[in-house]
Amino acid sequence: MLAGAEIPDWLDPLAKASADVDPNVLSRFLPPDDPSVRNSAVLILLAEGNHGPEVLLTERAWTLRKHAGQMAFPGGGVDPEDGTGAAGLVRTALREAEEETGLDPRGVVPFAIWPALWVPVSNFGVSPVLAWWREPSPVAVVDPAEVASVHEVPISALADPANRITCRHPSGFTGPAFTIGHLYIWGFTAGLLDKLLVLGGWYRDWDPSVVVPLPDRLVEAAWRSEGRRPEDVRRLTAIEHDLGRSEGHEPEGVE
């Protein structure tokens, strides 16, 4: 636990499990020893909501060059003025969260930092900063060019087996994912949420054989980020989305 952090009892299991967590437990992608990897931090912000513990998530703008439309934790790259070490990562996470959602960082108590993980597609080394939202403040989209929407998602909804699926990307990638209302949470964010449920003691058994292909809108956003022409996007999306679909399985409720 970070020095001086005082948190409620319901966060104790997560804090204790985070104290010496093995990075290989969190992800199979760890930052390579390469100076081109950019340090960054995300804020995993937990609060006591009307339906129990909640976590703050954002939907990235659909016009971004990388990870467009994806659900994410607030965060971004470390700036020189943020400093170094643990304090620098905390400042980065809080600064980015304030810029993206308008939250008041004075009401946030960081209590742990997970080891840095690697996002190969953007070459970021991402350090998750775990924090208690001691005094929740209003949050909303600050800059529509960066964030499309802001959500406070109940942990109980994430842990509900009815909301858990395996995502299959047309490239062949599979991994844990969540469908909550119209939200489709996959990739790096879903992987961290899966580990958060385990380490926090909220995990419930679910059926990973329920495979739902990545929705077309997210596949198309990924193709556009690579500079594909509109006609190529439509053609490749149709082909690869079909290849990613399990034979005889038509997912319900996927837009």
LOSEDREN-352788 format. One record per residue (C-alpha): residue in one letter; residue number from 1; x, y, z. Coordinates in nm, 3 decimals. Each point is the difference from the previous one (the first is absolute). Layout:
// LOSEDREN-352788
<site><r>A</r><k>NUM</k><X>X</X><Y>Y</Y><Z>Z</Z></site>
...
***
This chain:
// LOSEDREN-352788
<site><r>M</r><k>1</k><X>0.000</X><Y>0.000</Y><Z>0.000</Z></site>
<site><r>L</r><k>2</k><X>0.122</X><Y>0.352</Y><Z>-0.071</Z></site>
<site><r>A</r><k>3</k><X>0.124</X><Y>0.183</Y><Z>0.306</Z></site>
<site><r>G</r><k>4</k><X>-0.265</X><Y>0.198</Y><Z>0.184</Z></site>
<site><r>A</r><k>5</k><X>-0.295</X><Y>-0.149</Y><Z>-0.187</Z></site>
<site><r>E</r><k>6</k><X>-0.307</X><Y>-0.062</Y><Z>0.216</Z></site>
<site><r>I</r><k>7</k><X>-0.271</X><Y>-0.207</Y><Z>-0.167</Z></site>
<site><r>P</r><k>8</k><X>-0.330</X><Y>-0.163</Y><Z>0.106</Z></site>
<site><r>D</r><k>9</k><X>-0.011</X><Y>-0.363</Y><Z>0.110</Z></site>
<site><r>W</r><k>10</k><X>-0.163</X><Y>-0.119</Y><Z>-0.323</Z></site>
<site><r>L</r><k>11</k><X>0.316</X><Y>0.093</Y><Z>-0.190</Z></site>
<site><r>D</r><k>12</k><X>0.238</X><Y>-0.181</Y><Z>0.238</Z></site>
<site><r>P</r><k>13</k><X>0.003</X><Y>-0.330</Y><Z>-0.196</Z></site>
<site><r>L</r><k>14</k><X>0.089</X><Y>0.183</Y><Z>-0.321</Z></site>
<site><r>A</r><k>15</k><X>0.269</X><Y>0.208</Y><Z>0.169</Z></site>
<site><r>K</r><k>16</k><X>0.160</X><Y>-0.305</Y><Z>0.160</Z></site>
<site><r>A</r><k>17</k><X>-0.008</X><Y>-0.202</Y><Z>-0.322</Z></site>
<site><r>S</r><k>18</k><X>0.147</X><Y>0.293</Y><Z>-0.192</Z></site>
<site><r>A</r><k>19</k><X>0.296</X><Y>0.044</Y><Z>0.233</Z></site>
<site><r>D</r><k>20</k><X>0.211</X><Y>-0.271</Y><Z>-0.165</Z></site>
<site><r>V</r><k>21</k><X>-0.198</X><Y>-0.098</Y><Z>-0.308</Z></site>
<site><r>D</r><k>22</k><X>0.198</X><Y>-0.183</Y><Z>-0.268</Z></site>
<site><r>P</r><k>23</k><X>-0.013</X><Y>0.195</Y><Z>-0.330</Z></site>
<site><r>N</r><k>24</k><X>-0.027</X><Y>-0.332</Y><Z>-0.187</Z></site>
<site><r>V</r><k>25</k><X>-0.329</X><Y>-0.058</Y><Z>0.181</Z></site>
<site><r>L</r><k>26</k><X>-0.133</X><Y>0.329</Y><Z>-0.135</Z></site>
<site><r>S</r><k>27</k><X>0.104</X><Y>-0.040</Y><Z>-0.363</Z></site>
<site><r>R</r><k>28</k><X>0.217</X><Y>-0.207</Y><Z>-0.234</Z></site>
<site><r>F</r><k>29</k><X>0.113</X><Y>0.326</Y><Z>-0.161</Z></site>
<site><r>L</r><k>30</k><X>0.272</X><Y>0.170</Y><Z>0.204</Z></site>
<site><r>P</r><k>31</k><X>0.197</X><Y>0.305</Y><Z>-0.118</Z></site>
<site><r>P</r><k>32</k><X>0.318</X><Y>-0.092</Y><Z>-0.187</Z></site>
<site><r>D</r><k>33</k><X>0.331</X><Y>0.158</Y><Z>0.097</Z></site>
<site><r>D</r><k>34</k><X>-0.025</X><Y>0.257</Y><Z>-0.276</Z></site>
<site><r>P</r><k>35</k><X>0.028</X><Y>0.381</Y><Z>0.035</Z></site>
<site><r>S</r><k>36</k><X>-0.271</X><Y>0.046</Y><Z>-0.264</Z></site>
<site><r>V</r><k>37</k><X>-0.265</X><Y>-0.130</Y><Z>0.243</Z></site>
<site><r>R</r><k>38</k><X>-0.185</X><Y>0.302</Y><Z>0.140</Z></site>
<site><r>N</r><k>39</k><X>-0.089</X><Y>-0.001</Y><Z>0.368</Z></site>
<site><r>S</r><k>40</k><X>-0.364</X><Y>0.062</Y><Z>0.082</Z></site>
<site><r>A</r><k>41</k><X>-0.251</X><Y>-0.051</Y><Z>0.279</Z></site>
<site><r>V</r><k>42</k><X>-0.371</X><Y>-0.072</Y><Z>0.031</Z></site>
<site><r>L</r><k>43</k><X>-0.226</X><Y>0.064</Y><Z>0.297</Z></site>
<site><r>I</r><k>44</k><X>-0.204</X><Y>-0.291</Y><Z>0.134</Z></site>
<site><r>L</r><k>45</k><X>-0.232</X><Y>0.208</Y><Z>0.215</Z></site>
<site><r>L</r><k>46</k><X>-0.235</X><Y>-0.181</Y><Z>0.239</Z></site>
<site><r>A</r><k>47</k><X>-0.288</X><Y>0.151</Y><Z>0.193</Z></site>
<site><r>E</r><k>48</k><X>-0.288</X><Y>-0.115</Y><Z>0.216</Z></site>
<site><r>G</r><k>49</k><X>-0.306</X><Y>0.058</Y><Z>-0.219</Z></site>
<site><r>N</r><k>50</k><X>-0.372</X><Y>-0.063</Y><Z>0.027</Z></site>
<site><r>H</r><k>51</k><X>0.053</X><Y>-0.361</Y><Z>-0.110</Z></site>
<site><r>G</r><k>52</k><X>0.318</X><Y>-0.071</Y><Z>0.195</Z></site>
<site><r>P</r><k>53</k><X>0.354</X><Y>0.059</Y><Z>-0.127</Z></site>
<site><r>E</r><k>54</k><X>0.030</X><Y>0.171</Y><Z>-0.338</Z></site>
<site><r>V</r><k>55</k><X>0.288</X><Y>0.069</Y><Z>-0.239</Z></site>
<site><r>L</r><k>56</k><X>0.042</X><Y>0.301</Y><Z>-0.228</Z></site>
<site><r>L</r><k>57</k><X>0.030</X><Y>-0.072</Y><Z>-0.374</Z></site>
<site><r>T</r><k>58</k><X>0.005</X><Y>0.216</Y><Z>-0.310</Z></site>
<site><r>E</r><k>59</k><X>-0.096</X><Y>-0.067</Y><Z>-0.359</Z></site>
<site><r>R</r><k>60</k><X>0.275</X><Y>0.131</Y><Z>-0.224</Z></site>
<site><r>A</r><k>61</k><X>-0.100</X><Y>0.234</Y><Z>-0.282</Z></site>
<site><r>W</r><k>62</k><X>-0.076</X><Y>-0.176</Y><Z>-0.328</Z></site>
<site><r>T</r><k>63</k><X>0.222</X><Y>0.240</Y><Z>-0.194</Z></site>
<site><r>L</r><k>64</k><X>0.325</X><Y>-0.082</Y><Z>0.183</Z></site>
<site><r>R</r><k>65</k><X>0.288</X><Y>-0.155</Y><Z>-0.194</Z></site>
<site><r>K</r><k>66</k><X>0.057</X><Y>-0.276</Y><Z>0.256</Z></site>
<site><r>H</r><k>67</k><X>-0.250</X><Y>-0.210</Y><Z>0.196</Z></site>
<site><r>A</r><k>68</k><X>-0.295</X><Y>0.200</Y><Z>-0.137</Z></site>
<site><r>G</r><k>69</k><X>-0.333</X><Y>-0.077</Y><Z>0.164</Z></site>
<site><r>Q</r><k>70</k><X>0.149</X><Y>-0.236</Y><Z>0.256</Z></site>
<site><r>M</r><k>71</k><X>-0.094</X><Y>0.000</Y><Z>0.367</Z></site>
<site><r>A</r><k>72</k><X>0.295</X><Y>0.107</Y><Z>0.212</Z></site>
<site><r>F</r><k>73</k><X>0.121</X><Y>0.120</Y><Z>0.334</Z></site>
<site><r>P</r><k>74</k><X>0.086</X><Y>0.371</Y><Z>0.010</Z></site>
<site><r>G</r><k>75</k><X>0.369</X><Y>0.044</Y><Z>-0.065</Z></site>
<site><r>G</r><k>76</k><X>0.277</X><Y>0.084</Y><Z>-0.240</Z></site>
<site><r>G</r><k>77</k><X>0.369</X><Y>0.061</Y><Z>-0.050</Z></site>
<site><r>V</r><k>78</k><X>0.235</X><Y>0.128</Y><Z>0.270</Z></site>
<site><r>D</r><k>79</k><X>0.097</X><Y>0.363</Y><Z>-0.058</Z></site>
<site><r>P</r><k>80</k><X>0.336</X><Y>0.138</Y><Z>0.121</Z></site>
<site><r>E</r><k>81</k><X>-0.174</X><Y>0.226</Y><Z>0.254</Z></site>
<site><r>D</r><k>82</k><X>-0.165</X><Y>-0.306</Y><Z>0.158</Z></site>
<site><r>G</r><k>83</k><X>0.335</X><Y>-0.113</Y><Z>0.138</Z></site>
<site><r>T</r><k>84</k><X>0.131</X><Y>-0.352</Y><Z>0.043</Z></site>
<site><r>G</r><k>85</k><X>-0.057</X><Y>-0.306</Y><Z>0.216</Z></site>
<site><r>A</r><k>86</k><X>-0.325</X><Y>-0.082</Y><Z>0.176</Z></site>
<site><r>A</r><k>87</k><X>-0.084</X><Y>0.364</Y><Z>0.068</Z></site>
<site><r>G</r><k>88</k><X>0.037</X><Y>0.081</Y><Z>-0.369</Z></site>
<site><r>L</r><k>89</k><X>-0.230</X><Y>-0.284</Y><Z>-0.104</Z></site>
<site><r>V</r><k>90</k><X>-0.264</X><Y>0.113</Y><Z>0.249</Z></site>
<site><r>R</r><k>91</k><X>0.020</X><Y>0.357</Y><Z>-0.129</Z></site>
<site><r>T</r><k>92</k><X>-0.035</X><Y>-0.123</Y><Z>-0.358</Z></site>
<site><r>A</r><k>93</k><X>-0.306</X><Y>-0.211</Y><Z>0.078</Z></site>
<site><r>L</r><k>94</k><X>-0.172</X><Y>0.277</Y><Z>0.195</Z></site>
<site><r>R</r><k>95</k><X>0.085</X><Y>0.271</Y><Z>-0.253</Z></site>
<site><r>E</r><k>96</k><X>-0.129</X><Y>-0.204</Y><Z>-0.292</Z></site>
<site><r>A</r><k>97</k><X>-0.316</X><Y>-0.097</Y><Z>0.187</Z></site>
<site><r>E</r><k>98</k><X>-0.071</X><Y>0.363</Y><Z>0.082</Z></site>
<site><r>E</r><k>99</k><X>0.060</X><Y>0.104</Y><Z>-0.362</Z></site>
<site><r>E</r><k>100</k><X>-0.226</X><Y>-0.275</Y><Z>-0.135</Z></site>
<site><r>T</r><k>101</k><X>-0.287</X><Y>-0.004</Y><Z>0.251</Z></site>
<site><r>G</r><k>102</k><X>0.027</X><Y>0.315</Y><Z>0.211</Z></site>
<site><r>L</r><k>103</k><X>0.034</X><Y>-0.191</Y><Z>0.326</Z></site>
<site><r>D</r><k>104</k><X>0.144</X><Y>0.183</Y><Z>0.300</Z></site>
<site><r>P</r><k>105</k><X>0.329</X><Y>-0.178</Y><Z>0.088</Z></site>
<site><r>R</r><k>106</k><X>-0.017</X><Y>0.135</Y><Z>0.355</Z></site>
<site><r>G</r><k>107</k><X>-0.266</X><Y>-0.260</Y><Z>0.074</Z></site>
<site><r>V</r><k>108</k><X>0.213</X><Y>-0.293</Y><Z>-0.126</Z></site>
<site><r>V</r><k>109</k><X>0.222</X><Y>-0.219</Y><Z>0.220</Z></site>
<site><r>P</r><k>110</k><X>0.251</X><Y>-0.210</Y><Z>-0.200</Z></site>
<site><r>F</r><k>111</k><X>0.090</X><Y>-0.315</Y><Z>0.193</Z></site>
<site><r>A</r><k>112</k><X>0.190</X><Y>-0.233</Y><Z>-0.236</Z></site>
<site><r>I</r><k>113</k><X>0.183</X><Y>-0.012</Y><Z>-0.333</Z></site>
<site><r>W</r><k>114</k><X>0.010</X><Y>-0.318</Y><Z>-0.206</Z></site>
<site><r>P</r><k>115</k><X>0.311</X><Y>-0.088</Y><Z>-0.203</Z></site>
<site><r>A</r><k>116</k><X>0.025</X><Y>0.155</Y><Z>-0.345</Z></site>
<site><r>L</r><k>117</k><X>-0.165</X><Y>-0.197</Y><Z>-0.282</Z></site>
<site><r>W</r><k>118</k><X>0.058</X><Y>0.032</Y><Z>-0.373</Z></site>
<site><r>V</r><k>119</k><X>-0.250</X><Y>0.100</Y><Z>-0.268</Z></site>
<site><r>P</r><k>120</k><X>0.185</X><Y>-0.105</Y><Z>-0.319</Z></site>
<site><r>V</r><k>121</k><X>-0.228</X><Y>0.178</Y><Z>-0.249</Z></site>
<site><r>S</r><k>122</k><X>0.084</X><Y>0.341</Y><Z>0.150</Z></site>
<site><r>N</r><k>123</k><X>0.332</X><Y>-0.098</Y><Z>0.163</Z></site>
<site><r>F</r><k>124</k><X>-0.103</X><Y>0.133</Y><Z>0.341</Z></site>
<site><r>G</r><k>125</k><X>0.125</X><Y>-0.137</Y><Z>0.329</Z></site>
<site><r>V</r><k>126</k><X>-0.312</X><Y>0.050</Y><Z>0.213</Z></site>
<site><r>S</r><k>127</k><X>0.010</X><Y>0.013</Y><Z>0.381</Z></site>
<site><r>P</r><k>128</k><X>-0.348</X><Y>-0.042</Y><Z>0.156</Z></site>
<site><r>V</r><k>129</k><X>-0.048</X><Y>0.232</Y><Z>0.300</Z></site>
<site><r>L</r><k>130</k><X>-0.267</X><Y>-0.129</Y><Z>0.239</Z></site>
<site><r>A</r><k>131</k><X>-0.188</X><Y>0.260</Y><Z>0.199</Z></site>
<site><r>W</r><k>132</k><X>-0.298</X><Y>0.049</Y><Z>0.232</Z></site>
<site><r>W</r><k>133</k><X>-0.243</X><Y>0.273</Y><Z>-0.100</Z></site>
<site><r>R</r><k>134</k><X>-0.040</X><Y>0.130</Y><Z>0.354</Z></site>
<site><r>E</r><k>135</k><X>-0.203</X><Y>0.307</Y><Z>-0.103</Z></site>
<site><r>P</r><k>136</k><X>-0.166</X><Y>-0.062</Y><Z>-0.337</Z></site>
<site><r>S</r><k>137</k><X>-0.033</X><Y>0.310</Y><Z>-0.216</Z></site>
<site><r>P</r><k>138</k><X>-0.210</X><Y>0.055</Y><Z>-0.313</Z></site>
<site><r>V</r><k>139</k><X>0.152</X><Y>-0.156</Y><Z>-0.313</Z></site>
<site><r>A</r><k>140</k><X>-0.087</X><Y>0.045</Y><Z>-0.366</Z></site>
<site><r>V</r><k>141</k><X>0.161</X><Y>0.034</Y><Z>-0.341</Z></site>
<site><r>V</r><k>142</k><X>0.241</X><Y>0.294</Y><Z>0.002</Z></site>
<site><r>D</r><k>143</k><X>0.136</X><Y>-0.023</Y><Z>-0.354</Z></site>
<site><r>P</r><k>144</k><X>-0.214</X><Y>-0.191</Y><Z>-0.254</Z></site>
<site><r>A</r><k>145</k><X>0.309</X><Y>-0.034</Y><Z>-0.219</Z></site>
<site><r>E</r><k>146</k><X>0.146</X><Y>-0.233</Y><Z>0.264</Z></site>
<site><r>V</r><k>147</k><X>-0.294</X><Y>-0.156</Y><Z>0.184</Z></site>
<site><r>A</r><k>148</k><X>-0.344</X><Y>-0.100</Y><Z>-0.130</Z></site>
<site><r>S</r><k>149</k><X>-0.161</X><Y>-0.087</Y><Z>0.335</Z></site>
<site><r>V</r><k>150</k><X>0.076</X><Y>-0.058</Y><Z>0.369</Z></site>
<site><r>H</r><k>151</k><X>-0.139</X><Y>-0.287</Y><Z>0.208</Z></site>
<site><r>E</r><k>152</k><X>-0.001</X><Y>-0.108</Y><Z>0.365</Z></site>
<site><r>V</r><k>153</k><X>-0.040</X><Y>-0.377</Y><Z>-0.038</Z></site>
<site><r>P</r><k>154</k><X>-0.105</X><Y>-0.218</Y><Z>0.298</Z></site>
<site><r>I</r><k>155</k><X>0.247</X><Y>-0.275</Y><Z>0.086</Z></site>
<site><r>S</r><k>156</k><X>-0.302</X><Y>-0.228</Y><Z>0.052</Z></site>
<site><r>A</r><k>157</k><X>-0.093</X><Y>0.045</Y><Z>-0.367</Z></site>
<site><r>L</r><k>158</k><X>0.354</X><Y>-0.083</Y><Z>-0.111</Z></site>
<site><r>A</r><k>159</k><X>0.007</X><Y>-0.310</Y><Z>0.221</Z></site>
<site><r>D</r><k>160</k><X>-0.344</X><Y>-0.121</Y><Z>-0.116</Z></site>
<site><r>P</r><k>161</k><X>0.056</X><Y>-0.313</Y><Z>-0.215</Z></site>
<site><r>A</r><k>162</k><X>-0.286</X><Y>0.113</Y><Z>-0.226</Z></site>
<site><r>N</r><k>163</k><X>0.212</X><Y>0.299</Y><Z>-0.106</Z></site>
<site><r>R</r><k>164</k><X>0.322</X><Y>-0.194</Y><Z>-0.063</Z></site>
<site><r>I</r><k>165</k><X>0.107</X><Y>-0.131</Y><Z>-0.339</Z></site>
<site><r>T</r><k>166</k><X>0.309</X><Y>-0.092</Y><Z>-0.199</Z></site>
<site><r>C</r><k>167</k><X>0.078</X><Y>0.255</Y><Z>-0.269</Z></site>
<site><r>R</r><k>168</k><X>0.131</X><Y>-0.123</Y><Z>-0.333</Z></site>
<site><r>H</r><k>169</k><X>0.178</X><Y>0.255</Y><Z>-0.218</Z></site>
<site><r>P</r><k>170</k><X>0.015</X><Y>-0.068</Y><Z>-0.376</Z></site>
<site><r>S</r><k>171</k><X>0.378</X><Y>-0.030</Y><Z>0.035</Z></site>
<site><r>G</r><k>172</k><X>-0.054</X><Y>-0.311</Y><Z>0.213</Z></site>
<site><r>F</r><k>173</k><X>0.055</X><Y>0.171</Y><Z>0.337</Z></site>
<site><r>T</r><k>174</k><X>-0.225</X><Y>-0.127</Y><Z>0.278</Z></site>
<site><r>G</r><k>175</k><X>-0.031</X><Y>0.134</Y><Z>0.351</Z></site>
<site><r>P</r><k>176</k><X>-0.240</X><Y>0.081</Y><Z>0.282</Z></site>
<site><r>A</r><k>177</k><X>-0.263</X><Y>0.262</Y><Z>-0.073</Z></site>
<site><r>F</r><k>178</k><X>-0.312</X><Y>0.151</Y><Z>0.153</Z></site>
<site><r>T</r><k>179</k><X>-0.334</X><Y>0.107</Y><Z>-0.149</Z></site>
<site><r>I</r><k>180</k><X>-0.191</X><Y>0.236</Y><Z>0.229</Z></site>
<site><r>G</r><k>181</k><X>-0.290</X><Y>0.175</Y><Z>-0.166</Z></site>
<site><r>H</r><k>182</k><X>0.137</X><Y>0.147</Y><Z>-0.323</Z></site>
<site><r>L</r><k>183</k><X>0.359</X><Y>-0.012</Y><Z>0.128</Z></site>
<site><r>Y</r><k>184</k><X>0.238</X><Y>-0.257</Y><Z>-0.148</Z></site>
<site><r>I</r><k>185</k><X>0.316</X><Y>-0.008</Y><Z>0.213</Z></site>
<site><r>W</r><k>186</k><X>0.292</X><Y>-0.196</Y><Z>-0.143</Z></site>
<site><r>G</r><k>187</k><X>0.376</X><Y>-0.001</Y><Z>-0.050</Z></site>
<site><r>F</r><k>188</k><X>0.240</X><Y>0.153</Y><Z>0.251</Z></site>
<site><r>T</r><k>189</k><X>-0.273</X><Y>0.154</Y><Z>0.214</Z></site>
<site><r>A</r><k>190</k><X>-0.200</X><Y>-0.323</Y><Z>0.025</Z></site>
<site><r>G</r><k>191</k><X>0.315</X><Y>-0.191</Y><Z>0.091</Z></site>
<site><r>L</r><k>192</k><X>0.070</X><Y>0.238</Y><Z>0.289</Z></site>
<site><r>L</r><k>193</k><X>-0.362</X><Y>-0.013</Y><Z>0.116</Z></site>
<site><r>D</r><k>194</k><X>0.017</X><Y>-0.380</Y><Z>0.001</Z></site>
<site><r>K</r><k>195</k><X>0.306</X><Y>0.014</Y><Z>0.226</Z></site>
<site><r>L</r><k>196</k><X>-0.160</X><Y>0.270</Y><Z>0.215</Z></site>
<site><r>L</r><k>197</k><X>-0.294</X><Y>-0.230</Y><Z>0.072</Z></site>
<site><r>V</r><k>198</k><X>0.234</X><Y>-0.282</Y><Z>0.103</Z></site>
<site><r>L</r><k>199</k><X>0.232</X><Y>0.208</Y><Z>0.218</Z></site>
<site><r>G</r><k>200</k><X>-0.285</X><Y>0.193</Y><Z>0.159</Z></site>
<site><r>G</r><k>201</k><X>-0.190</X><Y>-0.315</Y><Z>0.095</Z></site>
<site><r>W</r><k>202</k><X>-0.297</X><Y>0.078</Y><Z>-0.229</Z></site>
<site><r>Y</r><k>203</k><X>0.058</X><Y>-0.273</Y><Z>-0.259</Z></site>
<site><r>R</r><k>204</k><X>-0.286</X><Y>-0.234</Y><Z>-0.092</Z></site>
<site><r>D</r><k>205</k><X>0.028</X><Y>-0.306</Y><Z>-0.222</Z></site>
<site><r>W</r><k>206</k><X>-0.108</X><Y>0.061</Y><Z>-0.360</Z></site>
<site><r>D</r><k>207</k><X>-0.008</X><Y>-0.194</Y><Z>-0.325</Z></site>
<site><r>P</r><k>208</k><X>0.292</X><Y>0.094</Y><Z>-0.232</Z></site>
<site><r>S</r><k>209</k><X>-0.147</X><Y>-0.219</Y><Z>-0.276</Z></site>
<site><r>V</r><k>210</k><X>-0.253</X><Y>0.276</Y><Z>-0.075</Z></site>
<site><r>V</r><k>211</k><X>0.185</X><Y>0.167</Y><Z>-0.287</Z></site>
<site><r>V</r><k>212</k><X>-0.123</X><Y>0.330</Y><Z>-0.145</Z></site>
<site><r>P</r><k>213</k><X>0.189</X><Y>0.151</Y><Z>-0.295</Z></site>
<site><r>L</r><k>214</k><X>0.115</X><Y>0.357</Y><Z>0.032</Z></site>
<site><r>P</r><k>215</k><X>-0.284</X><Y>0.224</Y><Z>-0.125</Z></site>
<site><r>D</r><k>216</k><X>0.039</X><Y>0.140</Y><Z>-0.350</Z></site>
<site><r>R</r><k>217</k><X>0.012</X><Y>0.358</Y><Z>0.128</Z></site>
<site><r>L</r><k>218</k><X>0.314</X><Y>-0.077</Y><Z>0.201</Z></site>
<site><r>V</r><k>219</k><X>0.162</X><Y>-0.202</Y><Z>-0.276</Z></site>
<site><r>E</r><k>220</k><X>-0.061</X><Y>0.285</Y><Z>-0.242</Z></site>
<site><r>A</r><k>221</k><X>0.148</X><Y>0.254</Y><Z>0.244</Z></site>
<site><r>A</r><k>222</k><X>0.315</X><Y>-0.213</Y><Z>0.031</Z></site>
<site><r>W</r><k>223</k><X>0.037</X><Y>-0.022</Y><Z>-0.379</Z></site>
<site><r>R</r><k>224</k><X>-0.050</X><Y>0.375</Y><Z>-0.041</Z></site>
<site><r>S</r><k>225</k><X>0.277</X><Y>0.065</Y><Z>0.252</Z></site>
<site><r>E</r><k>226</k><X>0.237</X><Y>-0.177</Y><Z>-0.238</Z></site>
<site><r>G</r><k>227</k><X>-0.086</X><Y>0.238</Y><Z>-0.281</Z></site>
<site><r>R</r><k>228</k><X>-0.215</X><Y>-0.232</Y><Z>-0.209</Z></site>
<site><r>R</r><k>229</k><X>-0.222</X><Y>0.150</Y><Z>-0.267</Z></site>
<site><r>P</r><k>230</k><X>-0.377</X><Y>-0.013</Y><Z>0.078</Z></site>
<site><r>E</r><k>231</k><X>-0.070</X><Y>-0.264</Y><Z>-0.263</Z></site>
<site><r>D</r><k>232</k><X>0.283</X><Y>-0.218</Y><Z>0.133</Z></site>
<site><r>V</r><k>233</k><X>-0.133</X><Y>0.040</Y><Z>0.354</Z></site>
<site><r>R</r><k>234</k><X>-0.343</X><Y>-0.128</Y><Z>-0.100</Z></site>
<site><r>R</r><k>235</k><X>0.140</X><Y>-0.290</Y><Z>-0.202</Z></site>
<site><r>L</r><k>236</k><X>0.256</X><Y>-0.115</Y><Z>0.256</Z></site>
<site><r>T</r><k>237</k><X>-0.241</X><Y>0.041</Y><Z>0.290</Z></site>
<site><r>A</r><k>238</k><X>-0.255</X><Y>-0.227</Y><Z>-0.166</Z></site>
<site><r>I</r><k>239</k><X>0.257</X><Y>-0.265</Y><Z>-0.089</Z></site>
<site><r>E</r><k>240</k><X>0.189</X><Y>-0.009</Y><Z>0.329</Z></site>
<site><r>H</r><k>241</k><X>-0.308</X><Y>0.034</Y><Z>0.216</Z></site>
<site><r>D</r><k>242</k><X>-0.146</X><Y>-0.310</Y><Z>-0.164</Z></site>
<site><r>L</r><k>243</k><X>0.327</X><Y>-0.186</Y><Z>0.050</Z></site>
<site><r>G</r><k>244</k><X>-0.007</X><Y>0.092</Y><Z>0.367</Z></site>
<site><r>R</r><k>245</k><X>-0.350</X><Y>-0.135</Y><Z>0.057</Z></site>
<site><r>S</r><k>246</k><X>-0.035</X><Y>-0.347</Y><Z>0.146</Z></site>
<site><r>E</r><k>247</k><X>-0.175</X><Y>-0.233</Y><Z>-0.242</Z></site>
<site><r>G</r><k>248</k><X>-0.369</X><Y>-0.019</Y><Z>0.075</Z></site>
<site><r>H</r><k>249</k><X>0.022</X><Y>0.271</Y><Z>0.266</Z></site>
<site><r>E</r><k>250</k><X>-0.186</X><Y>0.324</Y><Z>-0.052</Z></site>
<site><r>P</r><k>251</k><X>0.044</X><Y>0.231</Y><Z>0.300</Z></site>
<site><r>E</r><k>252</k><X>-0.306</X><Y>0.176</Y><Z>0.132</Z></site>
<site><r>G</r><k>253</k><X>-0.017</X><Y>0.362</Y><Z>0.099</Z></site>
<site><r>V</r><k>254</k><X>0.321</X><Y>0.109</Y><Z>-0.170</Z></site>
<site><r>E</r><k>255</k><X>-0.034</X><Y>0.320</Y><Z>-0.195</Z></site>
***
